[in-house]
Amino acid sequence: MKITVCYFASMRDVAGCERETVESAASTPAELYQELRQRHAFPHEQRELAVAIDDELASWDRALFAHAEVSLLPPVSGG
């Protein structure tokens, strides 16, 4: 199924884009992240990230659906 993935901060830098549409057989964000981590060599462990589906924070085991928009949110620091 096709899923749009949005990247922020360091995730965007590593992926080289703000968003991409991917074809995936993943049934959860956790499975999707493992696919994307292999593709882009993301340095973050899943437990370090937050995930949102269609602009709503979600758990890593929530079911994905076709044409969902998944946002991967890395840890941020500020001053």
Residue, then its C-alpha position, 0 to 999 in steps of 0.5 A: m500500500k502507498i503511505t506518505v512519510c513526513y520527516f522532521a529535523s535530523m530525520r529530514d536531513v538524513a532522508g534528504c527530503e521532507r516527505e516521500t510516498v513509499e510502497s510498503a507491506a508494513s502493517t504498523p508504524a514499527e514495521l514501516y520504520q524498520e523498512l525506512r531505517q534500512r533504506h535511509a540508515f537512520p541513526h535513531e532507535q525506534r524508542e527515541l522517536a514519536v510517530a503520528i498518523d494523519d497528524e495524530l500521535a499514535s502508538w507504534d503498534r497501531a494499524l496502518f492503512a492505505h494513503a495514511e500520512v505517517s510523521l516520524l518525530p525525532p528527539v529535539s533539544g532547545g535552549 
